[in-house]
Amino acid sequence: MFVPIIAFFVIFKYVPMGGAVIAFKKYNMMDGILHSPWVGFDNFRLLFSTPTPIQIIRNTLMLSLLSIVIGFPFPIILAILLNEVRRMWFKRMVQTLVYLPHFFSWIIVSGMIVTIFSQQNGIVSGWWESITGHTYPFLYREGSWLAIFVGSGIWKEAGFSAIIYLAALTSIDPALYEAASIDGASKWKQIRHVTLPGLQVTIVLMLILSMGRVMEVGFDQIYMLQNSTVSDVSEVISTYIYKVGLMGSQFSLTAAIGLFESLVGFVLVLITNAIARRFGHGLW
């Protein structure tokens, strides 16, 4: 039964890892991976000796941390609010509305965002112009672009991510809420002393998984929303690998960046798990 699953992971997950060796070679297509000359850590020295790769690593870290710090609590809050809704028709309607954006591709979502925030005829720009008397280039200023980037990610994924927390909430014993209610605990105190402790393990697990992806910023979202005006903050590892690695044929340099990205994610997972283990919630 497990043979197809094992074969899938071996063929599509573990075998491609061997390609990471080109990070230590001067790869060219004529010689292939095996016969291209070894260059040791030259690609990594080049990576940290030029300003562009350092800038994209900084941008990747900044955007990922912004998404985690601002976006991580939203699914938890949404799940807790949905759990408190007693009218099932209203709960199902809200769940449908918040789950729906997850199934849209970033092409569709980006088109909606560009339409809404367009400086010429966007709804938000029109509203802003009616208040201030002039339009504002929301997609062409770094601060507003960052806010739109983080906000669009939350809008698209917070609802679907809340499913995990809603599932965790079902495991909390209803007797705990009844006991808290009898003791005179308000709704806020029930959430603080019953709901949040019940979600603690799930929150730690999701946080550790999020830290493992801290160097990964979705290519589709960035690529569809970025423009040359905000490239100082919007150029990240995934778009750099696409533009320089695939379109510029610098495969070894971009493989070094990808390997560095994975190494940082692995170290962050170890650190986060070590911190969680100190509080008795580590994964291993």
C-alpha positions in Angstrom: 0.0 0.0 0.0 2.8 2.4 0.8 5.0 1.5 -2.2 3.4 4.2 -4.5 3.8 6.8 -1.7 7.4 5.8 -1.1 8.1 5.8 -4.8 6.5 9.3 -5.1 8.7 10.8 -2.4 11.9 9.1 -3.7 11.4 10.1 -7.3 9.9 13.6 -6.9 11.3 14.7 -3.5 14.6 13.0 -2.7 16.2 12.4 -6.2 15.9 16.1 -7.2 17.9 17.0 -4.0 20.9 15.7 -5.8 20.7 18.7 -8.2 21.7 20.9 -5.3 25.3 19.8 -6.0 25.5 22.4 -8.8 25.7 25.0 -6.0 29.3 23.8 -5.6 30.0 23.6 -9.4 30.4 25.9 -12.4 27.4 24.3 -14.1 27.1 24.3 -17.9 24.6 22.3 -20.0 27.2 20.9 -22.3 29.1 19.1 -19.4 26.0 18.3 -17.4 25.8 18.1 -13.6 28.3 15.3 -13.3 31.1 16.7 -15.5 30.8 20.4 -14.7 33.9 21.6 -12.9 33.9 21.9 -9.1 34.3 25.5 -7.7 33.9 24.8 -4.0 32.2 27.7 -2.1 32.8 30.2 -4.9 29.1 30.6 -5.6 28.4 31.3 -1.9 31.2 33.8 -1.8 29.8 35.5 -4.8 26.4 35.4 -3.2 27.5 37.4 -0.1 30.0 39.7 -2.0 27.5 41.4 -4.2 24.7 43.7 -2.9 21.8 42.3 -5.0 21.6 38.8 -3.5 22.0 40.2 0.0 19.2 42.6 -0.7 16.8 39.9 -1.9 17.6 37.8 1.1 16.8 40.8 3.3 13.6 41.3 1.4 12.6 37.7 1.7 13.2 37.7 5.4 11.3 41.0 5.9 8.2 39.9 3.9 8.1 36.5 5.5 8.4 37.8 9.0 5.8 40.5 8.3 3.4 37.8 7.0 4.0 35.6 10.0 3.9 38.3 12.7 0.9 40.1 11.3 -0.9 37.2 9.6 -0.4 34.3 12.0 -2.9 35.4 14.7 -5.7 36.0 12.2 -6.7 32.3 11.6 -6.7 31.8 15.4 -8.9 34.8 16.0 -11.2 33.8 13.1 -11.6 30.3 14.5 -12.4 31.5 18.0 -15.0 33.9 16.6 -16.6 31.3 14.4 -16.6 28.9 17.4 -18.7 31.4 19.4 -21.4 31.7 16.7 -24.5 29.8 17.6 -26.7 30.4 14.5 -25.5 27.6 12.2 -26.8 29.3 9.0 -24.8 32.4 9.7 -21.7 30.3 10.7 -21.8 28.3 7.5 -22.3 31.5 5.4 -19.3 33.2 7.0 -17.2 30.0 6.7 -18.0 29.8 3.0 -17.1 33.4 2.4 -13.7 33.2 4.3 -12.8 29.8 2.7 -13.6 31.0 -0.8 -10.5 33.2 -1.5 -8.2 30.2 -0.9 -9.5 28.6 -4.1 -8.7 31.6 -6.2 -5.4 31.6 -8.0 -3.0 34.5 -7.4 -3.6 35.6 -11.0 -7.3 36.2 -10.2 -6.6 37.8 -6.8 -3.8 40.0 -8.2 -6.2 41.2 -11.0 -8.7 42.1 -8.3 -6.1 43.9 -6.2 -4.8 45.9 -9.2 -8.3 46.8 -10.2 -9.2 48.0 -6.7 -6.0 50.0 -6.0 -5.5 51.3 -9.5 -4.5 54.9 -9.4 -6.5 55.8 -12.5 -9.9 54.2 -11.8 -9.6 52.1 -8.7 -12.3 52.1 -6.1 -9.9 52.9 -3.2 -8.1 55.6 -5.2 -11.5 57.1 -6.1 -12.5 57.1 -2.4 -9.1 58.6 -1.5 -9.4 61.3 -4.1 -12.9 62.3 -2.8 -11.3 62.9 0.6 -8.0 64.4 -0.2 -8.6 65.9 -3.6 -5.8 63.8 -5.3 -5.0 60.2 -6.1 -2.4 58.1 -4.4 -0.3 55.4 -6.1 -0.9 52.6 -3.6 0.8 50.0 -5.7 3.9 52.2 -6.5 4.9 53.3 -2.9 6.8 50.9 -0.8 4.8 51.3 2.4 1.4 50.9 0.9 2.7 48.0 -1.4 3.9 46.2 1.7 0.5 46.7 3.4 -1.3 45.4 0.3 1.0 42.4 0.1 0.5 41.4 3.7 -3.3 42.2 3.6 -3.9 40.2 0.4 -2.1 37.2 1.9 -4.2 37.3 5.0 -7.5 37.8 3.0 -6.7 34.8 0.8 -5.4 32.2 3.4 -6.7 33.2 6.9 -10.1 31.5 6.4 -8.7 28.2 5.1 -6.0 28.1 7.8 -8.7 28.6 10.4 -10.0 25.1 9.6 -7.1 23.5 11.6 -7.9 25.6 14.7 -11.6 24.9 14.3 -10.8 21.2 14.3 -8.7 21.6 17.4 -11.5 23.5 19.1 -13.8 20.4 18.8 -11.4 18.5 21.0 -11.9 20.8 24.0 -14.3 19.3 26.6 -17.6 21.3 26.7 -17.7 20.6 30.4 -14.8 23.0 30.9 -17.0 25.8 29.4 -19.9 24.8 31.6 -17.8 24.8 34.7 -16.3 28.2 33.8 -19.8 29.6 33.2 -21.0 28.3 36.5 -18.1 29.9 38.2 -19.2 33.2 36.6 -16.5 33.5 34.0 -17.3 36.0 31.2 -17.0 35.0 27.6 -13.6 36.7 27.4 -12.4 34.8 30.5 -13.6 31.5 29.0 -11.6 32.2 25.8 -8.6 33.2 27.8 -8.6 30.3 30.3 -10.3 27.5 28.3 -10.1 28.1 24.6 -6.5 29.4 24.2 -5.0 26.7 26.5 -6.9 24.1 24.4 -5.3 25.5 21.2 -1.9 25.9 22.6 -0.4 22.7 21.1 -1.9 23.4 17.7 -0.6 27.0 17.8 2.9 25.9 18.6 2.8 23.2 15.9 1.6 25.7 13.3 4.2 28.3 14.4 7.1 25.8 14.0 5.8 24.9 10.5 5.6 28.6 9.7 9.1 29.2 10.8 10.3 26.4 8.5 8.9 28.4 5.6 10.2 31.8 6.7 12.6 32.0 3.7 9.8 31.0 1.3 7.7 33.8 -0.1 5.1 32.7 -2.6 6.4 33.3 -6.1 2.9 33.8 -7.7 1.9 36.5 -5.2 5.1 38.5 -5.4 5.6 38.1 -9.2 2.0 39.2 -10.0 2.0 42.2 -7.6 5.5 43.6 -8.0 6.6 46.3 -10.3 9.9 48.1 -11.0 9.0 51.1 -8.7 8.9 48.9 -5.6 11.6 46.4 -6.6 13.8 47.5 -3.7 11.4 45.7 -1.3 9.6 43.3 -3.6 12.5 41.4 -5.2 12.8 38.1 -3.3 14.6 34.8 -3.6 11.9 33.0 -5.6 11.6 35.8 -8.2 15.4 36.3 -8.3 15.9 32.6 -9.0 13.3 32.8 -11.8 14.8 35.9 -13.4 18.5 35.2 -12.9 18.5 31.4 -12.7 16.1 30.4 -15.4 16.1 33.5 -17.7 19.7 34.4 -17.1 21.1 30.8 -17.0 23.1 31.4 -13.8 22.0 28.0 -12.4 24.9 27.5 -9.9 24.4 30.9 -8.2 20.7 30.5 -7.9 21.2 26.9 -6.6 23.5 28.4 -3.9 20.7 30.8 -3.0 18.1 28.0 -2.8 20.5 25.9 -0.7 21.1 28.8 1.7 17.3 29.4 1.9 16.7 25.7 2.9 19.5 25.8 5.4 18.1 28.9 7.1 14.6 27.4 7.2 16.0 24.2 8.8 17.9 26.1 11.4 14.9 28.2 12.3 12.8 25.0 12.7 15.4 23.6 15.1 15.5 26.8 17.1 11.7 27.2 17.3 11.3 23.5 18.3 14.0 23.9 21.0 12.1 27.0 22.4 8.8 25.1 22.2 10.3 22.1 23.9 11.3 24.2 26.9 7.6 24.9 27.4 6.8 21.2 26.9 5.3 21.5 23.4 8.2 20.5 21.1 7.7 18.2 18.1 10.6 16.0 19.0 
